[in-house]
Amino acid sequence: MSTPLVVAVTVVAALLALAGLASTAARRRIGLLHLALAGLLQALLVAQAVLAAVRLPDADLPDTATFLGYLAGALLLPVAGVLFSRTETSRWAGTVLAVPAAAVAVMVWRLLQLWEAGGG
């Protein structure tokens, strides 16, 4: 795990959450900006997952199953959020996307905490 990568994921996730909430406040559905931010967030999460997978055999994690669960969940949440928000026909589509973005921002810090607990 890389702290700069975790910070980058957090910043993009926060921007996506803010964009989602702003579109809800403006009573609009999500647009290209939301999808671009979600795509960037997903790309950063994939890079983080690849980095973790490469370093995982050398890591001495106290709870590998929890780490892998958080990693898989963080990878799936943005995709699920985009899919669900694209089917949402009301103005709440932005909030539907903002919630998983905020969850990912928290999950990556928990991943880093688990990683550092193992001396990684």
Buried (B, 14 or more C-beta within 10 A) or exposed (E): BBEEBBEBBBEBBBBBBBBBBBBBEEEEBBEEBBBEBBEBBBEBBEBBBEEBEEEBEEBEBEEEEEBBEBBEBBBBBBBEBBEBBBEBEEBBBBBBBBBBBBBBBEBBBBBBEBBEEBEB
